[in-house]
């Protein structure tokens, strides 16, 4: 037989009443609900702040664009260059792009290197397999001793920086100018190649 008893049993333990449970539940949910309301009210400002993040750490895998540029500049000292030509000013197109978007200026500078590499690949009569990417063309130039290992490393590193600039939201004007100078040095090295 089943018996249903309504009310407080005679031997009740000191548990929570319905009112105490409700108060506890409301207290537990107060902070998460407040956080959601604040996020909803300030979503535009929060999105703007998140867009300005320049460095994000994930374990040990964290490198800023400026740190990558520092390394390439150090390595680029191994690439011979004419000191009188080393101080070239950016062209008008680059200056206009950098004012609009430093990331776009980096992509444009890399585009010049890429076009030059494809032209060199055509001049070398490379097959379609060797023409699949600028770095593969650079590797062919290296193996045929048209460029030094330092120039090849510089090209590879500049491509990595270009990729980072293409996928990061924030690139500084200074970083874009530094990239331009490095790209200009690589372009001068590639223009010296006679095939």
N, C-alpha and C positions, 0 to 999 in steps of 0.2 A: 504494500500500500504506500502511496505517495502522499505526503502531507505538505501543504503549502502554508507557510506561516508568514504573515505580514506584520511588520513592526520589528522592534528590537528584540532579539532573542535574550533570554535570561542570562546566558553566559557569554556576552559579547566581549570580544577582545578590543583593545584600544586602537582600532583601525581608523581610516579616514572616513569622514562623513561625505556625503555628496557635495556639500558646499565647500569643504576643505579640498576635495579633489578638483573641483572647478577652479578654485583660486590657484592651486598649484599648477594646473594645466595652463592657465592664462599667464602666470608668472614665467613658466618655461618657454612659452611661445612669444613673449614680449620682444626680446632682442631680435630673433629672426624676422619677425613681422616688421619691426622698425627698420631693419637693414633693407628689406625688400622695398619698403615705402621710400626710404632715402634714395635707393638706387633708381627707383622709378622717377622720383622728382628731379634728380640730378643726373640723369642718364647722358645728356649731351655733354655736360662738363666732365663726367667720368670718361666718356669716350675720347674727348679731346686730350685729357691727361694720359690715357693709355697710348694714344697715337704719338706722344712725345717721348716714349720710353726708348732710350738709345742702347740699352744693354739689358740682356735678360740672361740669367744664369740657369743652367740645367746641369747640375753636377759640376764636372770639370770642363764641360764644353761651352765656353763663353769667350767670345772674342769680339771686340768692338772694331768697327771699320777703321778708326784711327790707328788702332794697334796693328792691323793688317798693313796699313799704309806705312807705318814706321818700319816694319820688317822689309817691305819691298824697297823702301828708300835705302835702307842699309845694304841690301843685296845689289841695288842698282849702281852702287859705287864701283862694282866690278865690271860694269858695262862701259866700254870706252866711249867717250864723247868729246866734242869740241867745246872747251870752256867758253869760248866766245859766243857760241850758239846756245849754251845751256840756259840762258835767261830769256826765253821767248815769252812774249805776252800772249795771252789767249786771244784768238780771233774774235771777230764781232759776233759770229753765230754762237760761240761758246759763252760769251759774256751775256748774250740775251737769254740763252738757256739757263745759265746759272742763276739769273735773276728770277726766272720762273720756277725752276726746279733743279736743285743741285743733283738729284738722282738722274734726271734726264740728261744733264751735262755729262755725267760719267758714262751713261749709256751711249751718248753720241761720240765721245772720245774713243770708247772701245770699238764703236762701229767703224771708225777710220782704220784702226788696227786690223779689224776683221776683213774689211774690203781689201786692204793691202795684202794680207795673208792669202786670200782667195786669188788675187791677181798673181802672186808669186807661185801659187799652186798650179795655176793655168800655164804660166811660163815654164814650169818644170814638167809639164805634161803629165801631172799626177792622175792616176785613175780615180774612178768614182769612190772607191773605198778610202783612198787617202784624202779625198776632198770633202769628207763628211763633216769635219769640224775644223775650226781654225787651229786648235791645239794639235790635231793630227798633222796638219800642214806644217806647223812649227816643228813638230817632231821630225818630219821628213827633212826640213831645212837643217835641223841639228845633225841628223845622221849623214847628210850629204856635206856637212861642214860649211854650210853657208852662214850659220849663226853659231855663236858660242853657247856653252851650257848656261852662262849667266843671262844671256838674252832670252833663251828658252824659259828659264825659271821665272824671269821677269814677266814674260808673256802669260805664263800659267798663273802667276800670282795676280796679275792685273785682271785676268778673266775671273778669278775667284772674287776679287773686290767688286768687279762689275756685277756679278751674280748677287752678291750681298746687297749692293745698292739697288738692284732691281727688285729685291724682295723685302727690303727694310723700308719702313715708313719715313725715317728721318735721316737725311744725309746733310752734313753741314756744308756751307760754302767753302770753308777751309779745306775740308776733305776733298771736295770736287776739284779745287785748284791744285791740290797736291796730286791727285790722280791725273789731271791734265798734264802736269810737268813730267810725270813718269811715263804717261802714254806718248808724249812728244819725244822723249828720249828713245822709247822703243820704236817709234815710227822712223826716227832718224837712223837707227841701227838697221831697220829693215830696208830703208831706201838705199842703203849702201850696197845691198846685195846685187851682184851682177850674175845673171843666169844665162 
